[in-house]
Amino acid sequence: MRSIELFAGAGGLALGLSRAGFHHDAVVESNQNACGTIRLNNERGVIRWPLFQADVRTFDYSDFHQRVDLLAGGPPCQPFSIGGKHRGYNDARDMFPEAVRAVRELKPKAILFENVKGLLRQSFSKYFEYIILQITHPEVAKAAGETWSDHLSKLEKHHTGGKHDGLSYRVVYRLLNAADYGAPQRRERVVIVGFRSDLRLEWAFPEPSHSRDALHWDKWESGEYWERHRVAKAKRPPAPAGPTKRKRLEARPSERPWLTVRDAIAGLPEPKETSPDHILNHRFVPGARVYKGHTGSPLDEPAKTLKAGDHGVPGGENMLVRDDGSVRYFTVRESARLQTFPDDYAFHGSWTEIMRQLGNAVPVTLAQVVAQSIRDRLDG
């Protein structure tokens, strides 16, 4: 199965696709530090991807025409991010039009795009409809001088007209929580999947494999969670009480338990100012502190969503809360584990730039689960 990856960033989505058996014909990214990360891992033999450091707005797809099974990518999320400036379609970083151009020119069998939860906000609902209709009918292109709102009306008429000659896609989308698919992080992403209409394939998003209830069972019913981590009974926190009191479970849930920060960083030593030779990117960074809205991630729950931030690293989302209530920044390696990157995957750039790469990344396991389901359907 052959794929092309756009807006690759540090490579989280691309790694998931590779694990699902897709071979990348091109991995396209413009950011110098993210490209440095991919080059570094190519040099180390961890991956073997043909990297194109390029602006997708000028990228030529003619060499890949009609060879692509899957087109994937995460158009820059800042225009729609809750933590961003909310400019949406008025933001020059909105690259969904370029993603649609790639669909139109490559005609892949399937597409997989992802973005932030903020894309589903009410204020962006009309533009989100526009994105979905563009992917559904990529050959109904926007004319020169035509506003996106007028183009949306043209797409709506075409879509409801019933006659859809030419290239079209059957498109679905869903808000997925990475914790439900084996990532030790509560990270919600909008995932858009489409199959070329002429293939006449039916498909549905894979069901969650992990759950909060299963974690609660292992903590408060069986105690297996604490036993696995060798936490003595005297040091275990009390079960939730009051308004947050856990619901009583009659039986062990069928899913596996959500993974926690403790699960993710198990086996890593407490970081020091110099990273150990045998552990990549595991260096202590000072300066973490608690303030309003920035309280860190508890050790025995999935981490809060790691964020990139416009100006450096936001402390609250990228801090660990120790058992004694003190806080410190997650190291790069710990953050990579929260995003389910393998331990042999190295990162290029300053700490701030690496954390920005990780804050923008797709958890590898989430990407793999969705990509594997797409590949299984294409194979079938």
ABEGO torsion letter per residue (X at the ends): XBBBBBGAEAGAAAAAAAAAGBBBABBBBABAAAAAAAAAAAAAGABBBBBBBBBAAABBAAAABGABABBBEBBBAAAABAABAGAEAABAABAAAAAAAAAAAAGBABBBBBBBAAAABAAAAAAAAAAAAAAABAABBBBBGBBAAAAAAAAAAAAAAGBBBEBBBBBBBBBBBAAAAGBBBBBBBBBBBBBBAAAGBBBBBBBBABBAAAAAAAAAAAGAAAAAAGBBAAABBBBBBEAABBBBBABBBABBBBBBAAAAABGBBBBBABBBAABBGBBBBBGBBBBBGBAEBBAABBBBBBBAEABEBBAAAABBBBAAGBBBBBBAAAAAAAAGBBAABBBBEBAAAAAAAAAABBBAAAAAAAAAAAAAAAAX
